[in-house]
Amino acid sequence: MGSGARCQAEAAPPLGANMIHATLNGKELRVAGLLTPLEAQMMLVVLDITGDLTLADPAKSAVVESLGQLPASTYAAILRAQDGLKVLRDPTADREETGSAVRDLPISGRPGLIEVLEPVQRMADSIARKARVRLGVIYVTDSDVTLYREDFTNPVINSSDPHDLSRRFPEALIQEKISKLATLLAPRETPMQMVHLVERVDRLNEAYQNGLRRLAEAGGGGFSVCRTTADIPEAIHAAFRAAASEYEATLELPDRAPAAGLLRMWAADERGKEIPLLYRARISLKEKK
């Protein structure tokens, strides 16, 4: 089993396989291999930008700048989420090509983020297993939940009934969608870094953004929401730094591994001091497709 993790402490020393410890449901696992941030990486950058150019322009500039700061050993692919997942640029180390793909991104269509999360994460896991390379996934979105093709607005069923639950829980449909996605993403191993370019404070979008945060953080990744346009560049740069700093540990499972379990991982330096790690704590070991 592979598990993506990164140090929680900024000043943590480089980790070796002998420094990492893991247990599954309290039983110790052997660390069979470790890919470090010094080794090659493939990064999937998924763009879901549909609306305001005052958000899109600084976002695209920050993505291009972040791509330019990646090590030469990092191959990046650019994908677009709207109207079905589309690859705009295959994995390449050519920063001119990836930068051009980002700059030329059309700002149109409906949001597609939640429709592509599972296929992108499944693809990332497949690439990581076949190529034995670190995988980073970054999503940049300005999505408004009310603009998806699927209607998540939970319209009032009986307008004459003041006790109609759809009145009291308008966010129920999006919460149900997020719960289904959480189940689909449970077997996935690649952490996701997610940046939402705008904070929307209506009840439905608040539930949506909280759900996205839950999905990202449950998988050992991170989620940030930009409260002003000035926040956008640093949020995107931070997401790229986080993805680039990830380790991938290969853990040897027991012969009779449970279908699901609670994973605990930590690192310890030469003096035995614990170094906290960020990783997916609850895992599903169902067969991955």
C-alpha positions as CSV (number, residue, x, y, z in Angstrom):
1,M,0.0,0.0,0.0
2,G,1.3,3.5,-0.8
3,S,0.6,6.5,1.4
4,G,1.3,10.1,0.7
5,A,2.5,12.2,3.6
6,R,4.3,15.4,4.3
7,C,5.9,17.0,7.4
8,Q,3.7,19.1,9.5
9,A,6.7,21.1,10.8
10,E,8.2,23.6,8.4
11,A,11.8,23.0,9.7
12,A,11.6,19.2,9.8
13,P,14.8,17.5,8.6
14,P,14.7,15.3,5.4
15,L,13.1,12.0,6.2
16,G,14.5,8.6,5.6
17,A,12.6,5.3,5.5
18,N,14.2,4.3,8.8
19,M,12.7,7.5,10.4
20,I,9.1,6.7,9.5
21,H,6.8,4.5,11.6
22,A,3.2,3.3,10.8
23,T,0.5,1.3,12.4
24,L,-2.8,0.0,11.0
25,N,-5.5,-0.5,13.7
26,G,-2.6,-0.4,16.2
27,K,-0.5,-3.1,14.5
28,E,2.9,-2.0,13.3
29,L,3.6,-1.9,9.5
30,R,6.9,-2.2,7.8
31,V,8.0,0.8,5.7
32,A,9.1,-1.0,2.5
33,G,10.1,2.0,0.5
34,L,10.1,5.8,0.5
35,L,10.0,8.4,-2.3
36,T,11.2,11.8,-1.1
37,P,10.8,15.4,-2.3
38,L,14.3,15.2,-3.8
39,E,13.0,12.6,-6.3
40,A,11.1,13.0,-9.5
41,Q,7.4,13.9,-9.4
42,M,4.4,14.2,-11.7
43,M,1.9,16.9,-11.0
44,L,-1.6,17.1,-12.3
45,V,-3.0,20.7,-12.3
46,V,-6.8,20.7,-12.7
47,L,-8.3,24.1,-13.5
48,D,-12.0,24.7,-12.9
49,I,-12.3,28.5,-13.6
50,T,-15.5,29.7,-15.1
51,G,-16.3,33.2,-14.1
52,D,-14.9,36.6,-13.0
53,L,-11.7,37.6,-14.8
54,T,-10.6,39.5,-11.7
55,L,-10.3,36.1,-10.1
56,A,-9.1,34.2,-13.2
57,D,-6.3,36.5,-14.2
58,P,-4.3,36.5,-10.9
59,A,-5.0,32.7,-10.6
60,K,-3.6,31.9,-14.0
61,S,-0.6,34.1,-13.4
62,A,0.1,32.4,-10.0
63,V,-0.2,28.9,-11.5
64,V,2.2,29.8,-14.3
65,E,4.6,31.3,-11.8
66,S,4.3,28.3,-9.5
67,L,4.9,25.9,-12.4
68,G,8.1,27.8,-13.3
69,Q,9.4,27.3,-9.8
70,L,9.1,23.5,-9.9
71,P,12.3,21.4,-10.2
72,A,13.3,20.3,-13.6
73,S,12.6,16.7,-12.6
74,T,8.9,17.5,-12.1
75,Y,6.6,16.8,-15.0
76,A,3.3,18.7,-15.0
77,A,0.1,18.1,-16.8
78,I,-2.7,20.7,-17.2
79,L,-6.3,19.6,-17.2
80,R,-9.6,21.4,-17.5
81,A,-12.7,20.3,-15.5
82,Q,-15.6,21.9,-17.3
83,D,-17.8,20.0,-19.7
84,G,-16.0,16.7,-18.9
85,L,-12.4,16.2,-17.9
86,K,-10.0,17.4,-20.7
87,V,-6.2,17.2,-20.9
88,L,-4.9,20.6,-22.1
89,R,-1.2,19.6,-21.9
90,D,0.2,16.1,-21.4
91,P,2.9,15.7,-18.7
92,T,5.9,17.6,-19.7
93,A,8.9,19.4,-18.1
94,D,8.6,22.2,-20.6
95,R,7.4,25.2,-18.6
96,E,6.6,27.2,-21.7
97,E,4.2,24.5,-22.9
98,T,2.4,24.3,-19.5
99,G,2.4,28.1,-19.1
100,S,0.9,28.5,-22.5
101,A,-1.9,26.0,-21.7
102,V,-2.7,27.9,-18.5
103,R,-2.7,31.3,-20.1
104,D,-4.9,30.2,-23.0
105,L,-7.4,28.5,-20.7
106,P,-10.9,29.7,-21.7
107,I,-12.9,31.2,-18.9
108,S,-16.3,29.8,-19.7
109,G,-18.7,27.0,-19.1
110,R,-20.2,25.5,-15.9
111,P,-18.3,24.3,-12.9
112,G,-17.1,20.7,-13.1
113,L,-14.9,20.2,-10.0
114,I,-16.9,17.7,-8.1
115,E,-17.6,15.7,-11.3
116,V,-13.9,15.1,-11.9
117,L,-12.5,14.5,-8.4
118,E,-12.9,10.8,-8.4
119,P,-11.6,10.1,-12.0
120,V,-8.6,12.4,-11.4
121,Q,-7.7,10.8,-8.1
122,R,-8.1,7.3,-9.7
123,M,-5.9,8.3,-12.6
124,A,-3.3,9.7,-10.2
125,D,-3.1,6.5,-8.2
126,S,-2.8,4.4,-11.4
127,I,0.1,6.5,-12.6
128,A,1.8,6.4,-9.3
129,R,1.6,2.6,-9.1
130,K,2.7,2.0,-12.6
131,A,5.5,4.5,-12.8
132,R,6.6,4.4,-9.1
133,V,6.8,8.2,-9.0
134,R,5.4,10.8,-6.6
135,L,2.1,12.2,-7.7
136,G,0.8,15.7,-6.8
137,V,-2.7,16.9,-7.6
138,I,-3.7,20.5,-7.4
139,Y,-7.2,21.8,-8.0
140,V,-7.9,25.5,-8.6
141,T,-11.5,26.5,-8.8
142,D,-13.9,29.4,-8.6
143,S,-17.0,27.1,-8.6
144,D,-20.4,28.3,-7.5
145,V,-22.5,25.3,-6.4
146,T,-25.6,26.8,-7.9
147,L,-24.2,26.8,-11.4
148,Y,-23.5,23.1,-11.8
149,R,-25.5,21.2,-14.4
150,E,-26.8,19.0,-11.6
151,D,-29.2,21.0,-9.5
152,F,-28.1,21.0,-5.8
153,T,-30.5,23.7,-4.7
154,N,-32.9,21.2,-3.0
155,P,-36.0,23.1,-4.1
156,V,-39.0,23.3,-1.8
157,I,-41.2,20.3,-2.4
158,N,-44.4,21.6,-0.8
159,S,-44.5,25.3,-0.7
160,S,-47.7,25.3,1.4
161,D,-46.1,23.1,4.1
162,P,-44.1,25.1,6.6
163,H,-42.7,21.8,8.0
164,D,-41.3,20.7,4.6
165,L,-37.7,19.6,5.4
166,S,-36.4,21.0,2.1
167,R,-37.2,24.5,3.5
168,R,-35.1,23.8,6.6
169,F,-32.2,22.0,5.0
170,P,-31.5,23.5,1.5
171,E,-28.0,22.2,1.6
172,A,-29.0,18.6,2.0
173,L,-28.4,17.6,-1.6
174,I,-24.9,18.9,-1.8
175,Q,-24.1,17.3,1.6
176,E,-25.3,14.0,0.2
177,K,-23.2,14.5,-2.9
178,I,-20.1,15.2,-0.8
179,S,-20.8,12.0,1.4
180,K,-21.0,9.9,-1.8
181,L,-17.7,11.4,-3.0
182,A,-16.1,10.7,0.3
183,T,-17.0,7.0,-0.1
184,L,-15.6,6.9,-3.7
185,L,-12.4,8.7,-2.6
186,A,-11.8,6.5,0.4
187,P,-9.6,3.9,-1.4
188,R,-7.6,6.7,-3.2
189,E,-4.0,7.3,-2.0
190,T,-2.9,10.5,-3.7
191,P,-3.4,13.7,-1.6
192,M,-5.1,16.6,-3.2
193,Q,-4.3,20.3,-2.7
194,M,-7.3,22.5,-3.4
195,V,-7.6,26.3,-3.8
196,H,-11.0,28.0,-4.0
197,L,-10.6,31.5,-5.4
198,V,-13.5,33.1,-3.8
199,E,-15.3,32.8,-0.5
200,R,-19.1,32.7,-0.9
201,V,-21.1,33.0,2.3
202,D,-24.6,32.0,1.3
203,R,-25.8,28.8,3.0
204,L,-25.5,26.5,0.0
205,N,-22.0,27.5,-1.0
206,E,-20.8,27.5,2.6
207,A,-21.9,23.8,2.8
208,Y,-20.2,23.2,-0.6
209,Q,-16.9,24.7,0.4
210,N,-16.9,23.0,3.8
211,G,-17.5,19.7,2.0
212,L,-14.6,20.3,-0.3
213,R,-12.4,21.1,2.7
214,R,-13.5,17.8,4.3
215,L,-12.6,15.8,1.2
216,A,-9.2,17.4,0.8
217,E,-8.2,17.2,4.4
218,A,-9.5,13.6,4.9
219,G,-7.1,12.5,2.1
220,G,-4.1,14.1,3.7
221,G,-4.2,17.2,1.5
222,G,-5.1,20.8,2.1
223,F,-7.9,23.3,1.2
224,S,-7.7,27.0,1.2
225,V,-10.3,29.6,0.3
226,C,-9.4,33.1,-0.8
227,R,-11.3,35.9,0.9
228,T,-9.9,38.6,-1.3
229,T,-8.2,38.6,-4.7
230,A,-4.9,39.6,-2.9
231,D,-5.0,36.1,-1.3
232,I,-5.0,34.2,-4.5
233,P,-1.3,34.2,-5.5
234,E,0.0,33.0,-2.1
235,A,-2.8,30.4,-1.7
236,I,-1.8,28.9,-5.1
237,H,1.9,29.1,-4.3
238,A,1.3,27.4,-1.0
239,A,-0.6,24.6,-2.7
240,F,2.2,23.9,-5.1
241,R,4.8,24.0,-2.3
242,A,2.7,21.5,-0.3
243,A,2.3,19.2,-3.2
244,A,6.0,19.3,-4.0
245,S,7.0,18.6,-0.4
246,E,5.1,15.3,-0.2
247,Y,6.7,12.0,0.5
248,E,5.3,8.7,-0.6
249,A,5.8,5.7,1.7
250,T,5.2,2.1,0.7
251,L,3.8,0.2,3.6
252,E,3.8,-3.6,3.8
253,L,0.4,-4.9,4.8
254,P,-0.2,-8.1,6.8
255,D,-1.5,-11.2,5.0
256,R,-5.0,-10.7,6.3
257,A,-5.4,-7.0,6.1
258,P,-8.8,-5.5,7.2
259,A,-11.0,-4.0,4.5
260,A,-10.7,-0.6,6.2
261,G,-8.8,0.8,9.2
262,L,-7.2,3.6,11.0
263,L,-3.7,4.4,9.9
264,R,-1.2,6.2,12.1
265,M,2.1,7.5,10.7
266,W,4.8,9.5,12.4
267,A,8.5,10.2,12.0
268,A,11.2,10.4,14.6
269,D,14.5,12.1,14.4
270,E,17.8,10.7,15.6
271,R,17.1,11.8,19.1
272,G,13.7,10.1,19.1
273,K,11.8,13.4,18.9
274,E,8.5,12.9,17.0
275,I,7.9,14.8,13.8
276,P,4.2,15.1,13.0
277,L,3.0,14.1,9.5
278,L,0.0,15.0,7.5
279,Y,-1.6,11.9,5.8
280,R,-4.8,10.0,5.2
281,A,-5.7,8.6,8.6
282,R,-8.8,6.6,7.7
283,I,-8.2,4.2,4.8
284,S,-10.1,1.7,2.7
285,L,-8.2,-1.3,1.4
286,K,-10.9,-2.4,-1.0
287,E,-9.6,-3.5,-4.4
288,K,-8.7,-0.4,-6.4
289,K,-9.9,-0.2,-10.0
